[in-house]
Amino acid sequence: MHSTTRADKHWPEAYWQQLIERAAGEEFRVKLPWVTAEELARAERLAADNPFVDILPKLNLHDVSAVIAGATACVSVDTGLSHMAAALDRPNITLFGPTDPGLVGGYGKISYRWRPKCSRQWMFRLSLRCLLR
C-alpha cells in the first residue's frame, strides 16, 4: 500500500518497482489502492504495464478492507491501511521512515515493522515467501 498523506512517509517509487518485480517473479498479484488523483498517478507509474499488477477502482474504506482481508500478504508504508492489515491479521510488513514504530506500529499476529537506522535511508531486501512461512 503505497499511499500516505505525509510526503516524508513515502517509500521511493524505485523501491516499490523493485518489490513489484519480485512479487511478479513469484507470481503474486499486486493490488494498488488509491483515493486521490496523485495516488492514482503513482499507482499507474508503479503498475507500468505489469500484468501482475491491478490498479483497484476508487474504493471506500469498507471495500478496501475487504480487499485487505482477502490478501495473501500486505506491504505498506506507515498508513491507516497498514493498521487495517494488522487488525485483520493479514501477514504484513510496515515500512517506517520518520515515525517511530514503537509508538504507532501495527500489532497484528503476523506483523513486521521495519525502520532503517536513519529515517532518510530507505532500502529493502526481503523474500516474500519468508513473510508467508
N, C-alpha and C positions, 0 to 999 in steps of 0.2 A: 504494500500500500504506500504509494509514493507521495500522497498528498498530506500537507500540513499547512496550517495558517501562518506559521512563522518561517520566514525565509532562512534563518540560521539553522533550522532543523532539517532542511532538505539534504538528502544524500545526493552527491553528484550524479548527473544523468549517465555519465560514462560508466559508473559503477553499477547502476541499475541495468544498463545494457549488458554488462558482463554477467550479472546474475541471471538475467533473462536468457542469455545464450546458454548458460549452464543448465538452467531449468529445461529449456527446449531440448538440449542434448540428452537429457534424461527423460524426455517425453512427458514432462509436466506441462499442463495448461496453465498459463499465466493470465489472471484476470485483473484488469486495471479499472478501479472505480474512479469517479471524478464527480465534482459538483460545479466548480467554476469553469469559466472559459479557459483560464490559464492552466488548470489541472487537465482539462481535455486536450489542450495543445501539447502538454508534457506527455500525456498518455499516448497521443498519436506519434510523437517523436520516439518514445520508448518502444512502441509496437513495431515501427519501421518495417512493415510488411512481413513480419514474422508469423508464420502460420500457427504457432503455438500460443499466440497472444490474442486475447479477446479484450477489446475496449468495451466495458459494460455500458449500457444506456444510463442516462442520469437516473439514479435511484434514490428513494427516500431511505431513512435510517432503518426502517423495518425490512425493506427489501435487501439492502446491503448486508444487514445482519444475517439474513437467510443465506446469502452467498458465502459469507464467512463461515457460517455453521456447517456448510457443505464442503468447505475447503479441506484438502489433504493437509495443508500447512500454510502458514502466512509469514511473510517477511514485511516489516513495515518500519517506517520512521516513528518517532515518538508522536503519536497522534491518537485521537479518541478511538479510531478503529483498531488500534493495537490493543487498547484496553478491552474492546469488544471481543477480539480474538481470545484474549486471556479469560474473559468471563465465560466464553463459550467452550473453554477447554480445548481449543484448537492448538496443535503444535505451532508455536510461533517464535520468531526472533524479532526483537525490537531493537532498532539501531538508534542509539542515543548520541547526540552531539553535545550541545550546550547545556542540556538539562541533566539533572542528577538522577540516574535510575533508582537510587536508593530512596529518593523522595517521591518520585512519580511513576515508578516502573509498574508494569502489569504483573500480576502474580497468579497466573493460571497454573494448572497442573503440569503443563509441558511448555513453559515459557523460558526463553533465554534472553537475557539482556546483555547487550554489547555496547561498550563505550570505549573509544580509543583513548590512549593515555593523554593525548592533547585533543581537546574538543574540536579543534580545527583540522585535525588529521582524520581523514576518512579512508579506511582501507578495509577490505573484506575478503576472507578466504573461508569457504565453507562447502562441504559436501551436503547437498540437500538430503541425500539418503541418510546421513548421520542424524539429521533432525528427526527423521521418522523412525529411528530404531527404538 
